[in-house]
Amino acid sequence: MTVVRAIIPFEANIDYDRLPIGFEIESVNDIFVPEDKNGTNVYEYPTIIRLCYQKNEEDNGKLLAAFESWGSRYPVYESTDDAKTWNYVSTVTDNYNETYWNEWMPFLYELPADIGEFEKGTIILAATSVYGEGVTDSTITLYSSTDLGRSFNAFCNVDKAGGIDWGVWEPYLIYEEETGRIYCFYSDDSDPEHSQKLVYKYSTDLVNWSEKKECVACKDPDLRPGMPSLVKMGNGEYILVYEMVGMFANPIYCKKTTDLDDWGDVSDYGKPVKATGKTFGSSPYVVWSPVGGKCGTLIVVGKHPIKGGSDTGTDMFVSFDYGKTFAPIDNPIPYTLDPYERCAYSPSMFLSPDGATLYYVNNPPCHDATYKITVAKINLSER
């Protein structure tokens, strides 16, 4: 195992010996590497889960990963040896929206409870389907699998809107145990009063959804908060992280609430996620682990686009006070920018049930003009 240390020679990171938590990289392995070394297809938006709620106990612990492959749907891969090796199991296609094709932003989720007619352990994939070569329409569509990802069936649209400038994008699902609701947070371009805003709907059966509600709708209509990710922390608060396109370097912001259906003043931008003067530049993802002292450990990842002004290397950010302050740590999958700047776009993470194992997936560049999907397994331990 490798202890995380400095990898990219930017501003020095914090002293690891003073952290209340240990980070050890157990393995870094490729999930998918394109065969065509000269190809120009883009592979991004990786998403990963570790199965926890399967009836067959032997299936719990298996890993599933999916990602966006431009123009060729959503490939799904499986690991049965804790992220060491990966095998292709299926490709998700939209069999619900006639003449639409699924293209962008997949998100994997395993139901932690029975919801409507969907049993606990059902695997859900949320993604954006689009219509027409010019992308004139968009939907956020849900797919379900009851055979460990071998097949997926599209069954509903959470929302439907226009095309590139008027669409709905980047779904993120989260379950609220107290109410039995499942929430879908996403980016919304369809409001003529806002270039983009963050909204959500909720459901108790995954089929019938509430009216759309705002959580971040900035006073400046040209700002574009987007790519939401959120998690419930040990103090009962939820923290929502999102990019703020339209500000210099597209910084990551965050807001907190104790009620997923109450985000207070939605015109409040929230506060930027910073660590020793460093900032992210887009596509954030957040998880919280109970490991790491009385407040546990909040981990935020994102893309650092150097051309956008966020010249901070490839750090992860960690917080040991529920997101009041952050510190930078080294990225186990460091990357450099490429001519298309699609590398490391929308990384994601998943924690084991005890919070002691972090699976971090990203799309670093490979060959000369394309990308691969890579996962790091990181062990977290109390000091």
Secondary structure as the mmCIF struct_conf table of DSSP 4:
data_model
#
loop_
_struct_conf.conf_type_id
_struct_conf.id
_struct_conf.beg_label_comp_id
_struct_conf.beg_label_asym_id
_struct_conf.beg_label_seq_id
_struct_conf.end_label_comp_id
_struct_conf.end_label_asym_id
_struct_conf.end_label_seq_id
STRN STRN1 THR A 2 VAL A 3
BEND BEND1 ILE A 8 ILE A 8
BEND BEND2 PHE A 10 GLU A 11
HELX_RH_3T_P HELX_RH_3T_P1 TYR A 16 ARG A 18
BEND BEND3 LEU A 19 PRO A 20
STRN STRN2 ILE A 21 PHE A 32
BEND BEND4 GLU A 35 GLU A 35
TURN_TY1_P TURN_TY1_P1 LYS A 37 ASN A 38
STRN STRN3 TYR A 43 ARG A 50
BEND BEND5 LYS A 55 ASN A 56
HELX_RH_3T_P HELX_RH_3T_P2 GLU A 57 ASP A 59
TURN_TY1_P TURN_TY1_P2 ASN A 60 GLY A 61
STRN STRN4 LEU A 63 SER A 69
TURN_TY1_P TURN_TY1_P3 TRP A 70 GLY A 71
BEND BEND6 SER A 72 SER A 72
STRN STRN5 TYR A 74 SER A 79
BEND BEND7 THR A 80 ASP A 81
TURN_TY1_P TURN_TY1_P4 ASP A 82 ALA A 83
BEND BEND8 LYS A 84 LYS A 84
STRN STRN6 ASN A 87 VAL A 92
BEND BEND9 TYR A 96 ASN A 97
TURN_TY1_P TURN_TY1_P5 GLU A 98 THR A 99
STRN STRN7 TRP A 101 GLU A 110
BEND BEND10 PRO A 112 ALA A 113
STRN STRN8 ILE A 115 ILE A 115
TURN_TY1_P TURN_TY1_P6 GLY A 116 GLU A 117
STRN STRN9 PHE A 118 PHE A 118
HELX_LH_PP_P HELX_LH_PP_P1 GLU A 119 GLU A 119
TURN_TY1_P TURN_TY1_P7 LYS A 120 GLY A 121
STRN STRN10 ILE A 123 TYR A 131
TURN_TY1_P TURN_TY1_P8 GLY A 132 VAL A 135
STRN STRN11 ASP A 137 SER A 145
BEND BEND11 THR A 146 ASP A 147
TURN_TY1_P TURN_TY1_P9 LEU A 148 GLY A 149
BEND BEND12 ARG A 150 ARG A 150
STRN STRN12 ASN A 153 GLY A 162
BEND BEND13 GLY A 163 GLY A 163
TURN_TY1_P TURN_TY1_P10 ILE A 164 TRP A 166
STRN STRN13 VAL A 168 GLU A 176
TURN_TY1_P TURN_TY1_P11 GLU A 177 GLY A 180
STRN STRN14 ARG A 181 ASP A 188
TURN_TY1_P TURN_TY1_P12 PRO A 192 GLU A 193
BEND BEND14 SER A 195 SER A 195
STRN STRN15 LYS A 197 SER A 203
BEND BEND15 THR A 204 ASN A 208
STRN STRN16 LYS A 213 VAL A 216
BEND BEND16 LYS A 219 ASP A 220
TURN_TY1_P TURN_TY1_P13 PRO A 221 ASP A 222
STRN STRN17 ARG A 224 LYS A 232
TURN_TY1_P TURN_TY1_P14 GLY A 234 ASN A 235
BEND BEND17 GLY A 236 GLY A 236
STRN STRN18 TYR A 238 VAL A 245
TURN_TY1_P TURN_TY1_P15 GLY A 246 GLY A 246
BEND BEND18 MET A 247 MET A 247
TURN_TY1_P TURN_TY1_P16 PHE A 248 ALA A 249
STRN STRN19 ILE A 252 THR A 257
BEND BEND19 THR A 258 THR A 258
TURN_TY1_P TURN_TY1_P17 LEU A 260 ASP A 261
BEND BEND20 GLY A 264 GLY A 264
TURN_TY1_P TURN_TY1_P18 VAL A 266 SER A 267
STRN STRN20 LYS A 271 PRO A 272
STRN STRN21 LYS A 274 ALA A 275
TURN_TY1_P TURN_TY1_P19 THR A 276 GLY A 277
STRN STRN22 LYS A 278 THR A 279
STRN STRN23 SER A 282 SER A 289
BEND BEND21 PRO A 290 PRO A 290
BEND BEND22 GLY A 292 GLY A 293
TURN_TY1_P TURN_TY1_P20 LYS A 294 CYS A 295
STRN STRN24 THR A 297 LYS A 303
HELX_RH_3T_P HELX_RH_3T_P3 ILE A 306 GLY A 308
TURN_TY1_P TURN_TY1_P21 GLY A 309 GLY A 309
BEND BEND23 THR A 312 THR A 312
TURN_TY1_P TURN_TY1_P22 GLY A 313 THR A 314
STRN STRN25 MET A 316 SER A 319
BEND BEND24 PHE A 320 ASP A 321
TURN_TY1_P TURN_TY1_P23 TYR A 322 GLY A 323
BEND BEND25 LYS A 324 THR A 325
STRN STRN26 ALA A 327 ILE A 329
BEND BEND26 PRO A 332 ILE A 333
TURN_TY1_P TURN_TY1_P24 PRO A 339 TYR A 340
TURN_TY1_P TURN_TY1_P25 CYS A 343 ALA A 344
BEND BEND27 SER A 346 SER A 346
STRN STRN27 SER A 348 LEU A 351
TURN_TY1_P TURN_TY1_P26 PRO A 353 ASP A 354
BEND BEND28 GLY A 355 GLY A 355
STRN STRN28 THR A 357 ASN A 362
STRN STRN29 PRO A 365 CYS A 366
TURN_TY1_P TURN_TY1_P27 HIS A 367 ALA A 369
STRN STRN30 THR A 370 TYR A 371
STRN STRN31 ILE A 373 GLU A 382
#
